[in-house]
């Protein structure tokens, strides 16, 4: 893609209050940079990121992306964990998308159940 054009389109979309398009383009740009893509020559990388962050913040309410929600495969833990990073930091494992679950869109194994499982494996040996 052409990040220059994408950036200008994003800018234009924000001006026209087309937040859905602006958000899509912001995400595309973020993805582009995450892959190590070059920066449009009119802008510094920092200015670019600041604006992308701003667009993502301003458009977050209209986002149709699924919000991260998590439930343990063995118990009902997981409430209040808002991001996958947080879940991993708290010791969750086997986090995977579970879009057919009514309670949450990700399932995993909570730290408590993980420990129980590990103890069971030990007992069997
Ligand atoms: Zn659990």
Backbone and ligand atoms as CSV (ligand in chain L), in Angstrom:
chain,resi,resn,atom,element,x,y,z
A,1,UNK,N,N,0.829,-1.203,0.000
A,1,UNK,CA,C,0.000,0.000,0.000
A,1,UNK,C,C,0.865,1.255,0.000
A,2,UNK,N,N,0.251,2.368,-0.276
A,2,UNK,CA,C,0.953,3.647,-0.266
A,2,UNK,C,C,0.577,4.376,1.025
A,3,UNK,N,N,1.475,4.390,2.009
A,3,UNK,CA,C,1.122,4.963,3.308
A,3,UNK,C,C,0.827,6.461,3.220
A,4,UNK,N,N,1.471,7.137,2.265
A,4,UNK,CA,C,1.194,8.559,2.046
A,4,UNK,C,C,-0.271,8.797,1.744
A,5,UNK,N,N,-0.741,8.026,0.761
A,5,UNK,CA,C,-2.122,8.161,0.318
A,5,UNK,C,C,-3.070,7.723,1.434
A,6,UNK,N,N,-2.713,6.642,2.102
A,6,UNK,CA,C,-3.556,6.141,3.187
A,6,UNK,C,C,-3.689,7.179,4.290
A,7,UNK,N,N,-2.558,7.824,4.599
A,7,UNK,CA,C,-2.584,8.846,5.642
A,7,UNK,C,C,-3.481,10.018,5.231
A,8,UNK,N,N,-3.351,10.447,3.987
A,8,UNK,CA,C,-4.164,11.562,3.503
A,8,UNK,C,C,-5.642,11.187,3.485
A,9,UNK,N,N,-5.924,9.960,3.074
A,9,UNK,CA,C,-7.309,9.482,3.052
A,9,UNK,C,C,-7.885,9.454,4.478
A,10,UNK,N,N,-7.042,9.029,5.413
A,10,UNK,CA,C,-7.478,8.960,6.806
A,10,UNK,C,C,-7.787,10.365,7.318
A,11,UNK,N,N,-6.900,11.283,7.002
A,11,UNK,CA,C,-7.061,12.679,7.397
A,11,UNK,C,C,-8.371,13.234,6.828
A,12,UNK,N,N,-8.580,12.945,5.566
A,12,UNK,CA,C,-9.784,13.399,4.864
A,12,UNK,C,C,-11.048,12.785,5.484
A,13,UNK,N,N,-10.971,11.505,5.797
A,13,UNK,CA,C,-12.115,10.802,6.378
A,13,UNK,C,C,-12.477,11.408,7.738
A,14,UNK,N,N,-11.458,11.754,8.530
A,14,UNK,CA,C,-11.708,12.373,9.833
A,14,UNK,C,C,-12.390,13.727,9.636
A,15,UNK,N,N,-11.921,14.460,8.651
A,15,UNK,CA,C,-12.470,15.789,8.374
A,15,UNK,C,C,-13.939,15.677,7.975
A,16,UNK,N,N,-14.250,14.616,7.237
A,16,UNK,CA,C,-15.628,14.394,6.782
A,16,UNK,C,C,-16.464,13.623,7.806
A,17,UNK,N,N,-15.864,13.379,8.955
A,17,UNK,CA,C,-16.522,12.622,10.022
A,17,UNK,C,C,-16.951,11.231,9.583
A,18,UNK,N,N,-16.193,10.694,8.671
A,18,UNK,CA,C,-16.404,9.309,8.254
A,18,UNK,C,C,-15.497,8.449,9.134
A,19,UNK,N,N,-15.928,8.268,10.373
A,19,UNK,CA,C,-15.052,7.661,11.383
A,19,UNK,C,C,-14.758,6.196,11.102
A,20,UNK,N,N,-15.710,5.543,10.489
A,20,UNK,CA,C,-15.512,4.125,10.199
A,20,UNK,C,C,-14.355,3.935,9.213
A,21,UNK,N,N,-14.356,4.739,8.158
A,21,UNK,CA,C,-13.269,4.680,7.171
A,21,UNK,C,C,-11.954,5.111,7.810
A,22,UNK,N,N,-12.008,6.189,8.588
A,22,UNK,CA,C,-10.798,6.702,9.231
A,22,UNK,C,C,-10.167,5.618,10.094
A,23,UNK,N,N,-11.010,4.896,10.826
A,23,UNK,CA,C,-10.505,3.858,11.715
A,23,UNK,C,C,-9.868,2.716,10.929
A,24,UNK,N,N,-10.534,2.324,9.859
A,24,UNK,CA,C,-9.992,1.261,9.008
A,24,UNK,C,C,-8.600,1.640,8.494
A,25,UNK,N,N,-8.478,2.886,8.038
A,25,UNK,CA,C,-7.206,3.343,7.489
A,25,UNK,C,C,-6.142,3.456,8.572
A,26,UNK,N,N,-6.567,3.904,9.753
A,26,UNK,CA,C,-5.616,4.007,10.875
A,26,UNK,C,C,-5.084,2.623,11.233
A,27,UNK,N,N,-5.983,1.651,11.254
A,27,UNK,CA,C,-5.562,0.289,11.570
A,27,UNK,C,C,-4.630,-0.258,10.486
A,28,UNK,N,N,-4.938,0.066,9.243
A,28,UNK,CA,C,-4.085,-0.370,8.128
A,28,UNK,C,C,-2.691,0.221,8.261
A,29,UNK,N,N,-2.629,1.505,8.628
A,29,UNK,CA,C,-1.329,2.171,8.795
A,29,UNK,C,C,-0.553,1.568,9.967
A,30,UNK,N,N,-1.276,1.297,11.039
A,30,UNK,CA,C,-0.625,0.731,12.209
A,30,UNK,C,C,-0.025,-0.638,11.855
A,31,UNK,N,N,-0.798,-1.401,11.116
A,31,UNK,CA,C,-0.359,-2.714,10.663
A,31,UNK,C,C,0.872,-2.582,9.778
A,32,UNK,N,N,0.822,-1.592,8.914
A,32,UNK,CA,C,1.929,-1.322,7.989
A,32,UNK,C,C,3.219,-1.041,8.756
A,33,UNK,N,N,3.124,-0.195,9.780
A,33,UNK,CA,C,4.309,0.133,10.575
A,33,UNK,C,C,4.758,-1.058,11.411
A,34,UNK,N,N,3.787,-1.820,11.889
A,34,UNK,CA,C,4.125,-2.997,12.692
A,34,UNK,C,C,4.957,-3.981,11.877
A,35,UNK,N,N,4.712,-4.008,10.564
A,35,UNK,CA,C,5.478,-4.908,9.703
A,35,UNK,C,C,6.790,-4.279,9.259
A,36,UNK,N,N,7.065,-3.070,9.740
A,36,UNK,CA,C,8.310,-2.401,9.393
A,36,UNK,C,C,8.236,-1.603,8.100
A,37,UNK,N,N,7.021,-1.229,7.711
A,37,UNK,CA,C,6.836,-0.439,6.488
A,37,UNK,C,C,7.456,0.937,6.613
A,38,UNK,N,N,7.812,1.534,5.490
A,38,UNK,CA,C,8.449,2.850,5.525
A,38,UNK,C,C,7.427,3.929,5.875
A,39,UNK,N,N,7.940,5.040,6.362
A,39,UNK,CA,C,7.084,6.141,6.791
A,39,UNK,C,C,6.917,7.124,5.640
A,40,UNK,N,N,5.702,7.653,5.464
A,40,UNK,CA,C,5.495,8.662,4.421
A,40,UNK,C,C,6.476,9.808,4.618
A,41,UNK,N,N,7.070,10.293,3.551
A,41,UNK,CA,C,8.157,11.263,3.710
A,41,UNK,C,C,7.710,12.628,4.217
A,42,UNK,N,N,6.404,12.954,4.120
A,42,UNK,CA,C,5.950,14.252,4.620
A,42,UNK,C,C,5.874,14.305,6.129
A,43,UNK,N,N,5.867,13.155,6.765
A,43,UNK,CA,C,5.584,13.120,8.198
A,43,UNK,C,C,6.684,12.364,8.922
A,44,UNK,N,N,6.918,12.742,10.174
A,44,UNK,CA,C,7.823,11.942,10.976
A,44,UNK,C,C,7.047,10.751,11.508
A,45,UNK,N,N,7.761,9.721,11.839
A,45,UNK,CA,C,7.173,8.502,12.364
A,45,UNK,C,C,6.367,8.815,13.630
A,46,UNK,N,N,6.914,9.727,14.439
A,46,UNK,CA,C,6.296,10.082,15.708
A,46,UNK,C,C,4.988,10.849,15.503
A,47,UNK,N,N,5.009,11.801,14.602
A,47,UNK,CA,C,3.813,12.599,14.304
A,47,UNK,C,C,2.717,11.685,13.768
A,48,UNK,N,N,3.150,10.774,12.935
A,48,UNK,CA,C,2.263,9.799,12.327
A,48,UNK,C,C,1.575,8.951,13.403
A,49,UNK,N,N,2.389,8.417,14.313
A,49,UNK,CA,C,1.850,7.533,15.350
A,49,UNK,C,C,0.896,8.306,16.267
A,50,UNK,N,N,1.248,9.551,16.560
A,50,UNK,CA,C,0.396,10.384,17.412
A,50,UNK,C,C,-0.971,10.545,16.763
A,51,UNK,N,N,-0.958,10.783,15.468
A,51,UNK,CA,C,-2.235,10.983,14.785
A,51,UNK,C,C,-3.024,9.678,14.669
A,52,UNK,N,N,-2.332,8.598,14.395
A,52,UNK,CA,C,-3.006,7.288,14.326
A,52,UNK,C,C,-3.666,6.983,15.670
A,53,UNK,N,N,-2.932,7.213,16.764
A,53,UNK,CA,C,-3.480,6.963,18.105
A,53,UNK,C,C,-4.717,7.812,18.352
A,54,UNK,N,N,-4.629,9.061,17.927
A,54,UNK,CA,C,-5.748,9.979,18.095
A,54,UNK,C,C,-6.983,9.473,17.345
A,55,UNK,N,N,-6.772,9.068,16.116
A,55,UNK,CA,C,-7.882,8.562,15.305
A,55,UNK,C,C,-8.484,7.320,15.956
A,56,UNK,N,N,-7.624,6.419,16.402
A,56,UNK,CA,C,-8.117,5.182,17.018
A,56,UNK,C,C,-8.900,5.489,18.293
A,57,UNK,N,N,-8.418,6.469,19.070
A,57,UNK,CA,C,-9.134,6.848,20.289
A,57,UNK,C,C,-10.477,7.478,19.960
A,58,UNK,N,N,-10.464,8.396,19.000
A,58,UNK,CA,C,-11.687,9.129,18.677
A,58,UNK,C,C,-12.727,8.237,18.011
A,59,UNK,N,N,-12.297,7.136,17.420
A,59,UNK,CA,C,-13.235,6.298,16.682
A,59,UNK,C,C,-13.553,5.003,17.427
A,60,UNK,N,N,-13.032,4.874,18.645
A,60,UNK,CA,C,-13.163,3.575,19.311
A,60,UNK,C,C,-14.619,3.206,19.610
A,61,UNK,N,N,-15.476,4.193,19.855
A,61,UNK,CA,C,-16.868,3.880,20.210
A,61,UNK,C,C,-17.629,3.281,19.034
A,62,UNK,N,N,-17.247,3.646,17.841
A,62,UNK,CA,C,-17.999,3.161,16.685
A,62,UNK,C,C,-17.433,1.846,16.164
A,63,UNK,N,N,-16.367,1.406,16.805
A,63,UNK,CA,C,-15.720,0.192,16.332
A,63,UNK,C,C,-16.644,-1.014,16.417
A,64,UNK,N,N,-16.640,-1.820,15.387
A,64,UNK,CA,C,-17.446,-3.031,15.409
A,64,UNK,C,C,-16.580,-4.260,15.692
A,65,UNK,N,N,-15.318,-4.018,15.998
A,65,UNK,CA,C,-14.449,-5.143,16.337
A,65,UNK,C,C,-14.933,-5.767,17.639
A,66,UNK,N,N,-14.836,-7.050,17.764
A,66,UNK,CA,C,-15.252,-7.650,19.025
A,66,UNK,C,C,-14.338,-7.187,20.150
A,67,UNK,N,N,-14.936,-6.827,21.252
A,67,UNK,CA,C,-14.168,-6.445,22.434
A,67,UNK,C,C,-13.668,-7.736,23.066
A,68,UNK,N,N,-12.476,-7.679,23.583
A,68,UNK,CA,C,-11.912,-8.876,24.189
A,68,UNK,C,C,-12.664,-9.220,25.465
A,69,UNK,N,N,-13.190,-10.416,25.539
A,69,UNK,CA,C,-13.748,-10.900,26.803
A,69,UNK,C,C,-13.369,-12.367,26.917
A,70,UNK,N,N,-13.179,-12.789,28.124
A,70,UNK,CA,C,-12.523,-14.067,28.346
A,70,UNK,C,C,-13.283,-14.899,29.360
A,71,UNK,N,N,-13.328,-16.200,29.128
A,71,UNK,CA,C,-13.892,-17.101,30.135
A,71,UNK,C,C,-13.024,-18.344,30.210
A,72,UNK,N,N,-12.884,-18.844,31.427
A,72,UNK,CA,C,-12.073,-20.042,31.633
A,72,UNK,C,C,-12.820,-21.259,31.078
A,73,UNK,N,N,-12.074,-22.217,30.522
A,73,UNK,CA,C,-12.681,-23.430,29.980
A,73,UNK,C,C,-13.216,-24.347,31.083
A,74,UNK,N,N,-12.769,-24.137,32.311
A,74,UNK,CA,C,-13.130,-25.059,33.392
A,74,UNK,C,C,-13.953,-24.425,34.507
A,75,UNK,N,N,-13.901,-23.115,34.631
A,75,UNK,CA,C,-14.712,-22.449,35.645
A,75,UNK,C,C,-15.231,-21.152,35.041
A,76,UNK,N,N,-15.812,-20.271,35.848
A,76,UNK,CA,C,-16.367,-19.059,35.246
A,76,UNK,C,C,-15.482,-17.830,35.473
A,77,UNK,N,N,-14.199,-18.064,35.714
A,77,UNK,CA,C,-13.270,-16.944,35.861
A,77,UNK,C,C,-13.096,-16.225,34.522
A,78,UNK,N,N,-12.594,-15.009,34.587
A,78,UNK,CA,C,-12.290,-14.280,33.365
A,78,UNK,C,C,-12.953,-12.926,33.292
A,79,UNK,N,N,-13.937,-12.716,34.137
A,79,UNK,CA,C,-14.652,-11.446,34.111
A,79,UNK,C,C,-13.707,-10.308,34.487
A,80,UNK,N,N,-13.784,-9.220,33.770
A,80,UNK,CA,C,-12.979,-8.054,34.108
A,80,UNK,C,C,-11.630,-8.025,33.420
A,81,UNK,N,N,-11.282,-9.100,32.721
A,81,UNK,CA,C,-10.015,-9.094,31.992
A,81,UNK,C,C,-10.277,-8.542,30.591
A,82,UNK,N,N,-9.685,-7.386,30.330
A,82,UNK,CA,C,-10.068,-6.633,29.140
A,82,UNK,C,C,-9.180,-6.862,27.918
A,83,UNK,N,N,-7.990,-7.374,28.147
A,83,UNK,CA,C,-7.109,-7.590,27.004
A,83,UNK,C,C,-6.383,-8.928,27.145
A,84,UNK,N,N,-5.926,-9.430,26.008
A,84,UNK,CA,C,-5.200,-10.696,26.009
A,84,UNK,C,C,-3.877,-10.545,26.769
A,85,UNK,N,N,-3.248,-9.370,26.624
A,85,UNK,CA,C,-1.970,-9.122,27.307
A,85,UNK,C,C,-2.147,-9.255,28.821
A,86,UNK,N,N,-3.256,-8.670,29.306
A,86,UNK,CA,C,-3.547,-8.713,30.732
A,86,UNK,C,C,-3.753,-10.149,31.182
A,87,UNK,N,N,-4.486,-10.918,30.392
A,87,UNK,CA,C,-4.749,-12.318,30.726
A,87,UNK,C,C,-3.438,-13.094,30.826
A,88,UNK,N,N,-2.558,-12.871,29.876
A,88,UNK,CA,C,-1.266,-13.569,29.870
A,88,UNK,C,C,-0.455,-13.151,31.099
A,89,UNK,N,N,-0.507,-11.843,31.389
A,89,UNK,CA,C,0.230,-11.334,32.553
A,89,UNK,C,C,-0.292,-11.957,33.842
A,90,UNK,N,N,-1.589,-12.259,33.875
A,90,UNK,CA,C,-2.165,-12.851,35.083
A,90,UNK,C,C,-1.958,-14.358,35.154
A,91,UNK,N,N,-1.411,-14.943,34.116
A,91,UNK,CA,C,-1.064,-16.353,34.155
A,91,UNK,C,C,-2.031,-17.270,33.407
A,92,UNK,N,N,-2.876,-16.687,32.559
A,92,UNK,CA,C,-3.780,-17.510,31.754
A,92,UNK,C,C,-2.996,-18.225,30.662
A,93,UNK,N,N,-3.494,-19.383,30.262
A,93,UNK,CA,C,-2.857,-20.065,29.140
A,93,UNK,C,C,-3.919,-20.586,28.181
A,94,UNK,N,N,-3.449,-21.049,27.031
A,94,UNK,CA,C,-4.324,-21.597,25.979
A,94,UNK,C,C,-5.456,-20.640,25.611
A,95,UNK,N,N,-5.131,-19.368,25.494
A,95,UNK,CA,C,-6.137,-18.375,25.118
A,95,UNK,C,C,-6.388,-18.498,23.612
A,96,UNK,N,N,-7.648,-18.711,23.286
A,96,UNK,CA,C,-7.970,-18.840,21.862
A,96,UNK,C,C,-9.359,-18.262,21.584
A,97,UNK,N,N,-9.587,-17.826,20.345
A,97,UNK,CA,C,-10.903,-17.269,20.012
A,97,UNK,C,C,-11.984,-18.327,20.215
A,98,UNK,N,N,-13.101,-17.890,20.765
A,98,UNK,CA,C,-14.222,-18.803,20.986
A,98,UNK,C,C,-15.501,-18.062,20.619
A,99,UNK,N,N,-15.645,-17.796,19.336
A,99,UNK,CA,C,-16.730,-16.916,18.905
A,99,UNK,C,C,-18.101,-17.578,18.997
A,100,UNK,N,N,-18.136,-18.883,19.265
A,100,UNK,CA,C,-19.429,-19.536,19.407
A,100,UNK,C,C,-19.921,-19.537,20.850
A,101,UNK,N,N,-19.083,-19.084,21.767
A,101,UNK,CA,C,-19.511,-19.018,23.167
A,101,UNK,C,C,-20.398,-17.793,23.380
A,102,UNK,N,N,-21.477,-17.940,24.137
A,102,UNK,CA,C,-22.323,-16.771,24.397
A,102,UNK,C,C,-21.725,-15.812,25.427
A,103,UNK,N,N,-20.919,-16.323,26.364
A,103,UNK,CA,C,-20.448,-15.493,27.482
A,103,UNK,C,C,-19.253,-14.630,27.132
A,104,UNK,N,N,-18.403,-15.089,26.215
A,104,UNK,CA,C,-17.152,-14.393,25.958
A,104,UNK,C,C,-16.670,-14.758,24.562
A,105,UNK,N,N,-15.783,-13.944,24.004
A,105,UNK,CA,C,-15.301,-14.289,22.665
A,105,UNK,C,C,-13.906,-14.929,22.663
A,106,UNK,N,N,-13.345,-15.106,23.868
A,106,UNK,CA,C,-12.115,-15.882,23.968
A,106,UNK,C,C,-12.249,-16.860,25.136
A,107,UNK,N,N,-11.633,-18.005,24.995
A,107,UNK,CA,C,-11.597,-18.910,26.127
A,107,UNK,C,C,-10.147,-19.249,26.422
A,108,UNK,N,N,-9.911,-19.665,27.647
A,108,UNK,CA,C,-8.548,-20.001,28.038
A,108,UNK,C,C,-8.598,-20.795,29.323
A,109,UNK,N,N,-7.452,-20.974,29.921
A,109,UNK,CA,C,-7.406,-21.677,31.206
A,109,UNK,C,C,-6.851,-20.711,32.231
A,110,UNK,N,N,-7.643,-20.465,33.275
A,110,UNK,CA,C,-7.261,-19.471,34.278
A,110,UNK,C,C,-6.106,-20.013,35.127
A,111,UNK,N,N,-5.401,-19.125,35.809
A,111,UNK,CA,C,-4.233,-19.569,36.604
A,111,UNK,C,C,-4.594,-20.644,37.627
A,112,UNK,N,N,-5.796,-20.523,38.244
A,112,UNK,CA,C,-6.199,-21.477,39.274
A,112,UNK,C,C,-6.396,-22.870,38.672
A,113,UNK,N,N,-7.148,-22.930,37.546
A,113,UNK,CA,C,-7.399,-24.227,36.913
A,113,UNK,C,C,-6.114,-24.814,36.338
A,114,UNK,N,N,-5.236,-23.935,35.879
A,114,UNK,CA,C,-3.963,-24.394,35.326
A,114,UNK,C,C,-3.168,-25.119,36.410
A,115,UNK,N,N,-3.166,-24.532,37.608
A,115,UNK,CA,C,-2.435,-25.123,38.714
A,115,UNK,C,C,-3.061,-26.465,39.104
A,116,UNK,N,N,-4.403,-26.501,39.144
A,116,UNK,CA,C,-5.110,-27.740,39.464
A,116,UNK,C,C,-4.738,-28.824,38.466
A,117,UNK,N,N,-4.758,-28.448,37.195
A,117,UNK,CA,C,-4.420,-29.402,36.132
A,117,UNK,C,C,-3.007,-29.943,36.308
A,118,UNK,N,N,-2.085,-29.033,36.596
A,118,UNK,CA,C,-0.692,-29.436,36.748
A,118,UNK,C,C,-0.537,-30.389,37.932
A,119,UNK,N,N,-1.302,-30.120,39.015
A,119,UNK,CA,C,-1.258,-30.985,40.181
A,119,UNK,C,C,-1.799,-32.376,39.842
A,120,UNK,N,N,-2.873,-32.396,39.031
A,120,UNK,CA,C,-3.458,-33.677,38.638
A,120,UNK,C,C,-2.455,-34.504,37.836
A,121,UNK,N,N,-1.740,-33.815,36.940
A,121,UNK,CA,C,-0.735,-34.523,36.144
A,121,UNK,C,C,0.338,-35.114,37.060
A,122,UNK,N,N,0.733,-34.308,38.065
A,122,UNK,CA,C,1.729,-34.796,39.022
A,122,UNK,C,C,1.230,-36.037,39.765
A,123,UNK,N,N,-0.060,-35.995,40.162
A,123,UNK,CA,C,-0.635,-37.115,40.924
A,123,UNK,C,C,-0.651,-38.410,40.119
A,124,UNK,N,N,-0.824,-38.256,38.806
A,124,UNK,CA,C,-0.926,-39.437,37.951
A,124,UNK,C,C,0.422,-40.104,37.696
A,125,UNK,N,N,1.484,-39.383,38.004
A,125,UNK,CA,C,2.786,-39.947,37.698
A,125,UNK,C,C,3.264,-40.891,38.783
L,1,ZN,ZN,ZN,-10.698,-21.656,35.744
